[in-house]
Amino acid sequence: MVTTDGENAIIRSDCHTRRGLELIADQWTMLVIVALHRDTKRFSQLHAQIEGISKKMLTQALRGLERNGLVKRVVYPVVPPKVEYSLTPLGLTLIEPIQALRAWSEQHIEQAEQARVVYDQQDRKSLQDDIIALIQQRANGSLESQGR
């Protein structure tokens, strides 16, 4: 469904933008796309290139990308089996938006991370203040009940 309601459009579950984000907005999928941007690669090459990804998560990401027509998987009939992965023409269309996100990250990620630190410190301080106030209330309540 095409929507023209601007900001509210992506809130709808049937919005094209939201459905597109669901294809690539997990921890590993975009990294797999970037790794395949210029070359066809074997599983072991991808696993070595994408730091921190487990074999299970790489397998899941590749299957999802293949299922959605973004990656082509070719199995060669040799022993041992040889399997290669490459981006499809549709997968290649994601390179430009991913590069835009990369450029944004290079320019702004430190600001976002600093904002997170400030927020987390404020949140923790507020929680600590609430706990102290609760302890004081309970202490005062128990002192009052003892004085009766």
RAMOFEN-V769101 format. One record per pair of residues at least 24 apart in sequence whose C-alpha atoms are under 10 Angstrom apart, sorted by the first residue. I is the first residue (numbers start at 1). J is the second residue. If there is no record, write none. Layout:
i=I j=J
i=I j=J
This chain:
i=23 j=61
i=23 j=64
i=23 j=65
i=23 j=68
i=23 j=70
i=24 j=61
i=24 j=64
i=24 j=65
i=24 j=68
i=24 j=70
i=24 j=94
i=24 j=98
i=26 j=61
i=27 j=53
i=27 j=57
i=27 j=61
i=28 j=52
i=28 j=53
i=28 j=54
i=28 j=57
i=28 j=58
i=28 j=60
i=28 j=61
i=28 j=62
i=29 j=57
i=29 j=58
i=29 j=60
i=29 j=61
i=29 j=62
i=29 j=64
i=29 j=65
i=30 j=61
i=30 j=65
i=30 j=94
i=30 j=95
i=30 j=98
i=31 j=58
i=31 j=61
i=31 j=98
i=32 j=58
i=32 j=61
i=32 j=62
i=32 j=65
i=32 j=71
i=32 j=86
i=32 j=87
i=33 j=61
i=33 j=62
i=33 j=65
i=33 j=70
i=33 j=71
i=33 j=86
i=33 j=87
i=33 j=91
i=33 j=92
i=33 j=94
i=33 j=95
i=33 j=98
i=34 j=87
i=34 j=92
i=34 j=94
i=34 j=95
i=34 j=98
i=34 j=99
i=35 j=86
i=35 j=87
i=36 j=71
i=36 j=85
i=36 j=86
i=36 j=87
i=36 j=88
i=36 j=91
i=36 j=92
i=36 j=95
i=37 j=86
i=37 j=87
i=37 j=88
i=37 j=91
i=37 j=92
i=37 j=94
i=37 j=95
i=38 j=86
i=38 j=87
i=38 j=92
i=39 j=85
i=39 j=86
i=39 j=87
i=40 j=72
i=40 j=73
i=40 j=74
i=40 j=84
i=40 j=85
i=40 j=86
i=40 j=87
i=41 j=73
i=41 j=83
i=41 j=84
i=41 j=85
i=41 j=86
i=41 j=87
i=42 j=73
i=42 j=74
i=42 j=82
i=42 j=83
i=42 j=84
i=42 j=85
i=42 j=86
i=43 j=82
i=43 j=83
i=43 j=84
i=43 j=85
i=44 j=83
i=44 j=84
i=45 j=84
i=46 j=85
i=62 j=86
i=65 j=91
i=66 j=91
i=70 j=94
